[in-house]
Amino acid sequence: MIEVYPKKERDSKRLFNINIDSQMGDSYAQSKIIVLQKIVSKIAKKLPNDNSEITLGFKSQQKSKRIVPVARSLKSMDAFPIND
């Protein structure tokens, strides 16, 4: 599993806010999430095997969770459906 997340707290907050706004129905934020999902999906197609996974997200504030996914894909499948 490959986890990708912003290293800077400022960038992590931006991704967090985009994710929240997209869930609240903000169409601009939703389009940003779709673009990120498409990028992750394209990268996943180049992974070495069908069981490899790439996840893009932000670090959770909770200790029990590592990363809150915004986009996740396997080589053969997108975990979050991409709706155009």
MODELLER restraints for C-alpha pairs under 7 A, 6 or more apart:
rsr = mdl.restraints
at = mdl.atoms
rsr.add(forms.Gaussian(group=physical.xy_distance, feature=features.Distance(at['CA:1:A'], at['CA:52:A']), mean=5.86, stdev=0.5))
rsr.add(forms.Gaussian(group=physical.xy_distance, feature=features.Distance(at['CA:1:A'], at['CA:53:A']), mean=4.81, stdev=0.5))
rsr.add(forms.Gaussian(group=physical.xy_distance, feature=features.Distance(at['CA:1:A'], at['CA:54:A']), mean=5.89, stdev=0.5))
rsr.add(forms.Gaussian(group=physical.xy_distance, feature=features.Distance(at['CA:2:A'], at['CA:53:A']), mean=6.08, stdev=0.5))
rsr.add(forms.Gaussian(group=physical.xy_distance, feature=features.Distance(at['CA:2:A'], at['CA:54:A']), mean=4.62, stdev=0.5))
rsr.add(forms.Gaussian(group=physical.xy_distance, feature=features.Distance(at['CA:2:A'], at['CA:55:A']), mean=6.21, stdev=0.5))
rsr.add(forms.Gaussian(group=physical.xy_distance, feature=features.Distance(at['CA:3:A'], at['CA:54:A']), mean=5.91, stdev=0.5))
rsr.add(forms.Gaussian(group=physical.xy_distance, feature=features.Distance(at['CA:3:A'], at['CA:55:A']), mean=4.90, stdev=0.5))
rsr.add(forms.Gaussian(group=physical.xy_distance, feature=features.Distance(at['CA:3:A'], at['CA:56:A']), mean=6.13, stdev=0.5))
rsr.add(forms.Gaussian(group=physical.xy_distance, feature=features.Distance(at['CA:4:A'], at['CA:55:A']), mean=6.01, stdev=0.5))
rsr.add(forms.Gaussian(group=physical.xy_distance, feature=features.Distance(at['CA:4:A'], at['CA:56:A']), mean=4.79, stdev=0.5))
rsr.add(forms.Gaussian(group=physical.xy_distance, feature=features.Distance(at['CA:4:A'], at['CA:57:A']), mean=6.48, stdev=0.5))
rsr.add(forms.Gaussian(group=physical.xy_distance, feature=features.Distance(at['CA:5:A'], at['CA:56:A']), mean=5.78, stdev=0.5))
rsr.add(forms.Gaussian(group=physical.xy_distance, feature=features.Distance(at['CA:5:A'], at['CA:57:A']), mean=5.19, stdev=0.5))
rsr.add(forms.Gaussian(group=physical.xy_distance, feature=features.Distance(at['CA:5:A'], at['CA:58:A']), mean=5.16, stdev=0.5))
rsr.add(forms.Gaussian(group=physical.xy_distance, feature=features.Distance(at['CA:5:A'], at['CA:59:A']), mean=6.94, stdev=0.5))
rsr.add(forms.Gaussian(group=physical.xy_distance, feature=features.Distance(at['CA:6:A'], at['CA:12:A']), mean=5.24, stdev=0.5))
rsr.add(forms.Gaussian(group=physical.xy_distance, feature=features.Distance(at['CA:6:A'], at['CA:58:A']), mean=6.51, stdev=0.5))
rsr.add(forms.Gaussian(group=physical.xy_distance, feature=features.Distance(at['CA:12:A'], at['CA:58:A']), mean=5.51, stdev=0.5))
rsr.add(forms.Gaussian(group=physical.xy_distance, feature=features.Distance(at['CA:15:A'], at['CA:58:A']), mean=6.70, stdev=0.5))
rsr.add(forms.Gaussian(group=physical.xy_distance, feature=features.Distance(at['CA:16:A'], at['CA:58:A']), mean=6.59, stdev=0.5))
rsr.add(forms.Gaussian(group=physical.xy_distance, feature=features.Distance(at['CA:18:A'], at['CA:29:A']), mean=5.32, stdev=0.5))
rsr.add(forms.Gaussian(group=physical.xy_distance, feature=features.Distance(at['CA:19:A'], at['CA:70:A']), mean=6.94, stdev=0.5))
rsr.add(forms.Gaussian(group=physical.xy_distance, feature=features.Distance(at['CA:21:A'], at['CA:29:A']), mean=5.87, stdev=0.5))
rsr.add(forms.Gaussian(group=physical.xy_distance, feature=features.Distance(at['CA:22:A'], at['CA:29:A']), mean=4.75, stdev=0.5))
rsr.add(forms.Gaussian(group=physical.xy_distance, feature=features.Distance(at['CA:22:A'], at['CA:30:A']), mean=4.50, stdev=0.5))
rsr.add(forms.Gaussian(group=physical.xy_distance, feature=features.Distance(at['CA:34:A'], at['CA:82:A']), mean=6.32, stdev=0.5))
rsr.add(forms.Gaussian(group=physical.xy_distance, feature=features.Distance(at['CA:36:A'], at['CA:71:A']), mean=6.64, stdev=0.5))
rsr.add(forms.Gaussian(group=physical.xy_distance, feature=features.Distance(at['CA:37:A'], at['CA:71:A']), mean=4.82, stdev=0.5))
rsr.add(forms.Gaussian(group=physical.xy_distance, feature=features.Distance(at['CA:37:A'], at['CA:82:A']), mean=6.76, stdev=0.5))
rsr.add(forms.Gaussian(group=physical.xy_distance, feature=features.Distance(at['CA:40:A'], at['CA:71:A']), mean=6.49, stdev=0.5))
rsr.add(forms.Gaussian(group=physical.xy_distance, feature=features.Distance(at['CA:40:A'], at['CA:72:A']), mean=6.79, stdev=0.5))
rsr.add(forms.Gaussian(group=physical.xy_distance, feature=features.Distance(at['CA:40:A'], at['CA:73:A']), mean=6.55, stdev=0.5))
rsr.add(forms.Gaussian(group=physical.xy_distance, feature=features.Distance(at['CA:41:A'], at['CA:73:A']), mean=5.54, stdev=0.5))
rsr.add(forms.Gaussian(group=physical.xy_distance, feature=features.Distance(at['CA:41:A'], at['CA:78:A']), mean=6.34, stdev=0.5))
rsr.add(forms.Gaussian(group=physical.xy_distance, feature=features.Distance(at['CA:44:A'], at['CA:53:A']), mean=6.96, stdev=0.5))
rsr.add(forms.Gaussian(group=physical.xy_distance, feature=features.Distance(at['CA:44:A'], at['CA:54:A']), mean=6.32, stdev=0.5))
rsr.add(forms.Gaussian(group=physical.xy_distance, feature=features.Distance(at['CA:44:A'], at['CA:73:A']), mean=5.92, stdev=0.5))
rsr.add(forms.Gaussian(group=physical.xy_distance, feature=features.Distance(at['CA:44:A'], at['CA:74:A']), mean=5.76, stdev=0.5))
rsr.add(forms.Gaussian(group=physical.xy_distance, feature=features.Distance(at['CA:44:A'], at['CA:75:A']), mean=4.75, stdev=0.5))
rsr.add(forms.Gaussian(group=physical.xy_distance, feature=features.Distance(at['CA:45:A'], at['CA:75:A']), mean=4.60, stdev=0.5))
rsr.add(forms.Gaussian(group=physical.xy_distance, feature=features.Distance(at['CA:45:A'], at['CA:76:A']), mean=6.97, stdev=0.5))
rsr.add(forms.Gaussian(group=physical.xy_distance, feature=features.Distance(at['CA:46:A'], at['CA:75:A']), mean=6.94, stdev=0.5))
rsr.add(forms.Gaussian(group=physical.xy_distance, feature=features.Distance(at['CA:47:A'], at['CA:75:A']), mean=5.87, stdev=0.5))
rsr.add(forms.Gaussian(group=physical.xy_distance, feature=features.Distance(at['CA:49:A'], at['CA:75:A']), mean=6.68, stdev=0.5))
rsr.add(forms.Gaussian(group=physical.xy_distance, feature=features.Distance(at['CA:50:A'], at['CA:74:A']), mean=6.41, stdev=0.5))
rsr.add(forms.Gaussian(group=physical.xy_distance, feature=features.Distance(at['CA:50:A'], at['CA:75:A']), mean=4.98, stdev=0.5))
rsr.add(forms.Gaussian(group=physical.xy_distance, feature=features.Distance(at['CA:50:A'], at['CA:76:A']), mean=5.70, stdev=0.5))
rsr.add(forms.Gaussian(group=physical.xy_distance, feature=features.Distance(at['CA:51:A'], at['CA:74:A']), mean=6.51, stdev=0.5))
rsr.add(forms.Gaussian(group=physical.xy_distance, feature=features.Distance(at['CA:52:A'], at['CA:74:A']), mean=5.81, stdev=0.5))
rsr.add(forms.Gaussian(group=physical.xy_distance, feature=features.Distance(at['CA:52:A'], at['CA:75:A']), mean=6.48, stdev=0.5))
rsr.add(forms.Gaussian(group=physical.xy_distance, feature=features.Distance(at['CA:53:A'], at['CA:73:A']), mean=5.73, stdev=0.5))
rsr.add(forms.Gaussian(group=physical.xy_distance, feature=features.Distance(at['CA:53:A'], at['CA:74:A']), mean=4.49, stdev=0.5))
rsr.add(forms.Gaussian(group=physical.xy_distance, feature=features.Distance(at['CA:53:A'], at['CA:75:A']), mean=6.91, stdev=0.5))
rsr.add(forms.Gaussian(group=physical.xy_distance, feature=features.Distance(at['CA:54:A'], at['CA:72:A']), mean=5.72, stdev=0.5))
rsr.add(forms.Gaussian(group=physical.xy_distance, feature=features.Distance(at['CA:54:A'], at['CA:73:A']), mean=5.59, stdev=0.5))
rsr.add(forms.Gaussian(group=physical.xy_distance, feature=features.Distance(at['CA:54:A'], at['CA:74:A']), mean=6.54, stdev=0.5))
rsr.add(forms.Gaussian(group=physical.xy_distance, feature=features.Distance(at['CA:55:A'], at['CA:69:A']), mean=6.18, stdev=0.5))
rsr.add(forms.Gaussian(group=physical.xy_distance, feature=features.Distance(at['CA:55:A'], at['CA:71:A']), mean=5.78, stdev=0.5))
rsr.add(forms.Gaussian(group=physical.xy_distance, feature=features.Distance(at['CA:55:A'], at['CA:72:A']), mean=4.29, stdev=0.5))
rsr.add(forms.Gaussian(group=physical.xy_distance, feature=features.Distance(at['CA:55:A'], at['CA:73:A']), mean=6.62, stdev=0.5))
rsr.add(forms.Gaussian(group=physical.xy_distance, feature=features.Distance(at['CA:56:A'], at['CA:69:A']), mean=5.69, stdev=0.5))
rsr.add(forms.Gaussian(group=physical.xy_distance, feature=features.Distance(at['CA:56:A'], at['CA:70:A']), mean=5.74, stdev=0.5))
rsr.add(forms.Gaussian(group=physical.xy_distance, feature=features.Distance(at['CA:56:A'], at['CA:71:A']), mean=5.14, stdev=0.5))
rsr.add(forms.Gaussian(group=physical.xy_distance, feature=features.Distance(at['CA:56:A'], at['CA:72:A']), mean=6.27, stdev=0.5))
rsr.add(forms.Gaussian(group=physical.xy_distance, feature=features.Distance(at['CA:57:A'], at['CA:67:A']), mean=5.98, stdev=0.5))
rsr.add(forms.Gaussian(group=physical.xy_distance, feature=features.Distance(at['CA:57:A'], at['CA:68:A']), mean=5.25, stdev=0.5))
rsr.add(forms.Gaussian(group=physical.xy_distance, feature=features.Distance(at['CA:57:A'], at['CA:69:A']), mean=4.20, stdev=0.5))
rsr.add(forms.Gaussian(group=physical.xy_distance, feature=features.Distance(at['CA:57:A'], at['CA:70:A']), mean=4.85, stdev=0.5))
rsr.add(forms.Gaussian(group=physical.xy_distance, feature=features.Distance(at['CA:57:A'], at['CA:71:A']), mean=6.73, stdev=0.5))
rsr.add(forms.Gaussian(group=physical.xy_distance, feature=features.Distance(at['CA:58:A'], at['CA:67:A']), mean=5.46, stdev=0.5))
rsr.add(forms.Gaussian(group=physical.xy_distance, feature=features.Distance(at['CA:58:A'], at['CA:68:A']), mean=5.41, stdev=0.5))
rsr.add(forms.Gaussian(group=physical.xy_distance, feature=features.Distance(at['CA:58:A'], at['CA:69:A']), mean=6.78, stdev=0.5))
rsr.add(forms.Gaussian(group=physical.xy_distance, feature=features.Distance(at['CA:59:A'], at['CA:66:A']), mean=6.04, stdev=0.5))
rsr.add(forms.Gaussian(group=physical.xy_distance, feature=features.Distance(at['CA:59:A'], at['CA:67:A']), mean=4.49, stdev=0.5))
rsr.add(forms.Gaussian(group=physical.xy_distance, feature=features.Distance(at['CA:59:A'], at['CA:68:A']), mean=6.15, stdev=0.5))
rsr.add(forms.Gaussian(group=physical.xy_distance, feature=features.Distance(at['CA:60:A'], at['CA:66:A']), mean=5.90, stdev=0.5))
rsr.add(forms.Gaussian(group=physical.xy_distance, feature=features.Distance(at['CA:60:A'], at['CA:67:A']), mean=5.35, stdev=0.5))
rsr.add(forms.Gaussian(group=physical.xy_distance, feature=features.Distance(at['CA:60:A'], at['CA:68:A']), mean=5.81, stdev=0.5))
rsr.add(forms.Gaussian(group=physical.xy_distance, feature=features.Distance(at['CA:71:A'], at['CA:80:A']), mean=6.47, stdev=0.5))
rsr.add(forms.Gaussian(group=physical.xy_distance, feature=features.Distance(at['CA:72:A'], at['CA:78:A']), mean=6.42, stdev=0.5))
rsr.add(forms.Gaussian(group=physical.xy_distance, feature=features.Distance(at['CA:72:A'], at['CA:79:A']), mean=5.35, stdev=0.5))
rsr.add(forms.Gaussian(group=physical.xy_distance, feature=features.Distance(at['CA:72:A'], at['CA:80:A']), mean=6.31, stdev=0.5))
rsr.add(forms.Gaussian(group=physical.xy_distance, feature=features.Distance(at['CA:73:A'], at['CA:79:A']), mean=5.17, stdev=0.5))
